[in-house]
Amino acid sequence: MGGTLYLCATPIGNLKDVSARCLEILNMVDLIAAEDTRRTLQLLNHFEIFKPLTSYHEHNKMEKGEYIISLLADGKNVALVSDAGTPAISDPGEDLVKLCIEKNISVTSIPGPVAAINALILSGLSTKRFSFEGFLSVNKRHRKEHLQSIKNDTHTLIFYEAPHKLKYTLADMKDVLGGDRKIALVRELTKLHEEVIRTTIDGALELYEEKSPRGEYVIVIDGAKKDNASENWWDELAVIDHVNIYIKNGMDEKDAIKQTAKERNVPKREVYNEYMKRKADEFE
């Protein structure tokens, strides 16, 4: 009988936010796989949990994933934790979950803190419909393409951002979304110096001209107004560029073509033919 992979949510700041069930699982498993073993060791030492640790992160997920799968297949139980919060959201835990599903290995989650949700409910913006967009690309062109693709979405948008990139991201948001869009910048969640800045994109840019961003940020942005969302963001794009935006944002080619056809309200075959023709032309 195989083991179980436990996706354990750990505190995003305040250690008191860890659940009793999470501590029980961490004490029970045979191995804890951590994005940053040094950070996780601090948590384990605080609660006097002494279990073997192994690293599992973006740069070793291929070989370490296979190792973890082999242990699970042999009946061992493994807990997966991220740096903070819930694993498998914008981190390589997603790949390990997929591997487990492919190998028919049991996976379950031990729920707890999620920075994106905590920031959303503190933002004062609509929580009825929202989209988690994760981290924007470090590449300026790709970052703006991503923003362009969601420019007219009417639901609330949620992003993660590092302090050294924040000013560049806000500048691109102003260029694409407009400076008057409402925004909440949330940092140091659950910690002593928790801060929620509720302003506009213009206001945020002005604020950070005077001081340097510090700490990891969750950015929550108001959706586009319905009367401003009538124009399609792809109207001025060629079909190949429309498809490529989705591919750059993580879709495979088949799904990107399907989504493009749906949005343009044309047959999928028509998009496929145009895309492949233009793609072939680029290689000539």
C-alpha positions as CSV (number, residue, x, y, z in Angstrom):
1,M,0.0,0.0,0.0
2,G,1.4,3.4,-1.0
3,G,1.9,6.4,1.2
4,T,0.3,9.8,1.1
5,L,1.6,13.2,0.2
6,Y,0.3,15.8,2.6
7,L,0.2,19.4,1.4
8,C,0.8,21.3,4.6
9,A,0.0,25.0,4.9
10,T,2.4,26.7,7.3
11,P,2.2,30.2,8.8
12,I,2.9,33.2,6.5
13,G,4.2,35.2,9.5
14,N,2.7,34.6,12.9
15,L,3.6,31.1,14.1
16,K,0.4,30.9,16.1
17,D,-1.5,30.5,12.8
18,V,-0.2,26.9,12.4
19,S,-3.1,24.4,12.8
20,A,-3.1,21.6,15.3
21,R,-3.7,19.2,12.4
22,C,-0.6,20.5,10.5
23,L,1.6,19.9,13.6
24,E,0.1,16.4,14.0
25,I,0.9,15.5,10.4
26,L,4.5,17.0,10.5
27,N,5.1,14.8,13.6
28,M,3.7,11.7,11.9
29,V,5.2,11.7,8.4
30,D,8.5,9.9,7.5
31,L,9.9,12.9,5.6
32,I,9.3,16.6,5.1
33,A,10.0,18.1,1.7
34,A,10.6,21.9,2.0
35,E,11.2,24.7,-0.5
36,D,13.7,26.2,1.9
37,T,15.0,23.7,4.5
38,R,16.6,26.4,6.7
39,R,13.3,28.3,7.0
40,T,11.3,25.1,7.7
41,L,13.9,24.0,10.3
42,Q,13.1,27.1,12.3
43,L,9.5,26.2,12.3
44,L,10.1,22.6,13.3
45,N,12.6,23.6,16.0
46,H,10.0,26.0,17.5
47,F,7.5,23.2,17.8
48,E,10.1,20.6,18.8
49,I,9.4,18.5,15.7
50,F,12.4,16.3,14.7
51,K,11.9,14.7,11.3
52,P,14.1,14.2,8.3
53,L,14.1,17.1,5.9
54,T,14.8,17.2,2.1
55,S,14.8,20.2,-0.2
56,Y,12.3,20.4,-3.0
57,H,12.3,23.6,-5.1
58,E,12.2,24.9,-8.6
59,H,15.8,24.0,-9.4
60,N,15.7,20.4,-8.3
61,K,12.1,19.4,-8.8
62,M,12.8,16.9,-11.6
63,E,15.2,14.6,-9.8
64,K,13.9,15.3,-6.3
65,G,10.3,14.7,-7.4
66,E,11.2,11.2,-8.6
67,Y,12.9,10.5,-5.3
68,I,9.8,11.6,-3.3
69,I,7.6,9.6,-5.6
70,S,9.7,6.5,-5.0
71,L,9.4,6.9,-1.2
72,L,5.6,7.3,-1.5
73,A,5.3,4.3,-3.7
74,D,7.2,2.3,-1.0
75,G,4.6,3.3,1.6
76,K,6.3,6.3,3.2
77,N,4.3,9.4,4.1
78,V,5.7,12.7,3.0
79,A,4.7,16.3,4.0
80,L,5.3,19.1,1.5
81,V,5.7,22.6,2.8
82,S,6.5,25.9,1.0
83,D,8.5,28.8,2.3
84,A,5.2,30.1,3.9
85,G,1.5,29.5,3.3
86,T,-0.1,26.9,1.2
87,P,2.1,24.8,-1.1
88,A,1.4,24.1,-4.8
89,I,0.3,27.7,-5.4
90,S,2.8,29.5,-7.6
91,D,5.5,27.0,-6.6
92,P,6.9,23.6,-7.8
93,G,4.6,21.7,-5.5
94,E,2.1,21.8,-8.4
95,D,4.4,19.5,-10.3
96,L,4.7,17.0,-7.5
97,V,0.9,16.8,-7.1
98,K,0.7,16.1,-10.9
99,L,3.3,13.3,-10.5
100,C,1.4,11.8,-7.7
101,I,-1.9,11.8,-9.7
102,E,-0.1,10.2,-12.7
103,K,1.3,7.5,-10.4
104,N,-2.1,7.0,-8.6
105,I,-0.5,8.1,-5.3
106,S,-2.8,9.5,-2.6
107,V,-2.6,13.3,-2.1
108,T,-4.4,15.4,0.5
109,S,-4.2,19.0,1.8
110,I,-3.9,20.2,5.3
111,P,-5.5,23.7,4.9
112,G,-4.3,26.9,6.4
113,P,-2.9,30.3,5.6
114,V,-3.0,31.6,2.0
115,A,-1.5,35.1,1.4
116,A,-3.6,35.8,-1.6
117,I,-6.9,35.2,0.2
118,N,-5.9,37.1,3.3
119,A,-4.9,40.1,1.2
120,L,-8.1,40.0,-0.8
121,I,-10.4,40.1,2.2
122,L,-8.3,43.0,3.7
123,S,-8.3,45.0,0.4
124,G,-11.8,46.4,0.6
125,L,-12.3,45.4,-3.1
126,S,-14.9,43.0,-4.4
127,T,-14.5,39.4,-3.3
128,K,-17.4,38.0,-5.3
129,R,-15.2,37.1,-8.3
130,F,-11.4,37.2,-8.4
131,S,-8.5,35.9,-10.4
132,F,-5.1,34.9,-8.9
133,E,-2.5,35.9,-11.4
134,G,0.6,34.9,-9.4
135,F,4.0,36.4,-10.2
136,L,4.4,38.6,-13.3
137,S,7.3,37.9,-15.6
138,V,10.6,39.6,-14.9
139,N,10.7,40.4,-18.7
140,K,9.1,43.7,-19.3
141,R,7.5,42.7,-22.6
142,H,6.0,39.5,-21.2
143,R,4.8,41.3,-18.2
144,K,2.9,43.9,-20.2
145,E,1.5,41.2,-22.5
146,H,0.2,39.4,-19.4
147,L,-1.4,42.6,-18.1
148,Q,-2.8,43.4,-21.6
149,S,-4.5,40.0,-21.6
150,I,-6.4,40.8,-18.4
151,K,-6.9,44.5,-18.9
152,N,-10.7,44.3,-19.4
153,D,-11.4,41.5,-16.8
154,T,-14.1,42.9,-14.6
155,H,-13.2,40.7,-11.6
156,T,-10.6,41.5,-8.9
157,L,-7.0,40.7,-9.8
158,I,-4.4,39.3,-7.3
159,F,-0.7,39.3,-7.9
160,Y,2.4,38.4,-5.8
161,E,5.4,40.6,-6.2
162,A,9.0,41.0,-4.8
163,P,10.0,44.4,-3.4
164,H,12.9,44.9,-5.9
165,K,10.4,44.6,-8.8
166,L,7.4,46.5,-7.3
167,K,8.1,49.9,-8.9
168,Y,8.6,48.4,-12.4
169,T,5.4,46.4,-12.0
170,L,3.4,49.4,-10.8
171,A,4.7,51.5,-13.8
172,D,3.6,48.8,-16.2
173,M,0.2,48.5,-14.5
174,K,-0.3,52.2,-15.0
175,D,0.6,52.0,-18.7
176,V,-1.8,49.1,-19.3
177,L,-4.6,49.3,-16.7
178,G,-4.6,53.1,-16.1
179,G,-3.4,55.1,-13.1
180,D,-6.9,55.6,-11.6
181,R,-7.5,51.9,-11.0
182,K,-8.1,51.1,-7.3
183,I,-5.3,49.0,-5.7
184,A,-4.4,47.5,-2.3
185,L,-0.8,46.7,-1.5
186,V,-0.5,44.2,1.3
187,R,2.8,43.4,3.1
188,E,4.0,41.7,6.2
189,L,0.7,39.8,6.6
190,T,0.0,38.5,10.1
191,K,3.3,40.0,11.4
192,L,3.8,42.9,13.8
193,H,4.2,45.5,11.1
194,E,1.4,44.3,8.8
195,E,0.4,47.0,6.4
196,V,-2.4,47.5,3.9
197,I,-2.1,50.5,1.6
198,R,-5.4,51.2,-0.2
199,T,-5.0,53.7,-3.0
200,T,-4.8,54.0,-6.8
201,I,-2.0,52.8,-9.1
202,D,-1.0,56.5,-9.4
203,G,-1.1,56.9,-5.7
204,A,1.1,53.8,-5.2
205,L,3.7,55.0,-7.7
206,E,3.8,58.4,-5.9
207,L,4.2,56.7,-2.5
208,Y,7.1,54.6,-3.6
209,E,8.9,57.6,-5.2
210,E,9.4,58.7,-1.6
211,K,10.3,55.3,0.1
212,S,11.6,52.0,-0.9
213,P,9.4,48.9,-1.0
214,R,10.2,46.4,1.8
215,G,8.9,42.8,2.3
216,E,7.0,40.5,0.0
217,Y,3.8,42.1,-1.5
218,V,0.4,40.9,-2.5
219,I,-1.2,43.3,-4.9
220,V,-4.9,43.4,-5.2
221,I,-6.4,45.4,-8.1
222,D,-10.0,46.4,-8.8
223,G,-11.5,44.9,-12.0
224,A,-12.3,46.9,-15.1
225,K,-15.6,48.7,-15.1
226,K,-18.2,47.0,-17.3
227,D,-18.7,50.0,-19.5
228,N,-14.9,50.1,-20.2
229,A,-14.7,46.4,-21.0
230,S,-16.5,46.4,-24.3
231,E,-13.4,46.4,-26.4
232,N,-11.6,43.1,-26.7
233,W,-8.0,43.2,-25.6
234,W,-7.0,41.1,-28.6
235,D,-8.7,43.2,-31.3
236,E,-5.4,44.6,-32.6
237,L,-3.4,41.4,-32.3
238,A,-2.7,38.9,-35.1
239,V,-3.9,35.4,-34.4
240,I,-0.4,34.1,-33.8
241,D,0.3,36.8,-31.2
242,H,-3.0,36.1,-29.5
243,V,-2.1,32.4,-29.3
244,N,1.4,33.1,-28.2
245,I,0.3,35.2,-25.2
246,Y,-1.5,32.2,-23.8
247,I,1.5,29.9,-24.4
248,K,3.8,32.4,-22.7
249,N,1.4,32.4,-19.7
250,G,1.6,28.6,-19.3
251,M,-1.0,27.1,-21.7
252,D,0.0,24.3,-24.1
253,E,-0.4,25.0,-27.8
254,K,-3.6,23.1,-28.2
255,D,-5.4,24.8,-25.3
256,A,-4.1,28.2,-26.4
257,I,-5.5,27.7,-29.9
258,K,-8.8,26.5,-28.5
259,Q,-9.1,29.6,-26.2
260,T,-8.2,32.0,-29.0
261,A,-10.9,30.5,-31.2
262,K,-13.4,30.7,-28.5
263,E,-12.6,34.4,-27.8
264,R,-12.6,35.3,-31.5
265,N,-15.8,33.3,-32.1
266,V,-14.3,31.5,-35.0
267,P,-13.7,27.8,-35.8
268,K,-10.8,26.2,-34.0
269,R,-9.5,24.8,-37.3
270,E,-9.4,28.3,-38.7
271,V,-7.2,29.5,-35.9
272,Y,-5.0,26.4,-36.1
273,N,-4.4,26.9,-39.8
274,E,-3.6,30.6,-39.5
275,Y,-1.3,30.0,-36.5
276,M,0.6,27.1,-38.1
277,K,1.0,29.1,-41.4
278,R,2.4,32.2,-39.6
279,K,4.6,30.0,-37.4
280,A,6.0,28.3,-40.5
281,D,6.6,31.7,-42.2
282,E,8.7,32.8,-39.2
283,F,11.1,29.9,-39.6
284,E,11.7,30.5,-43.3
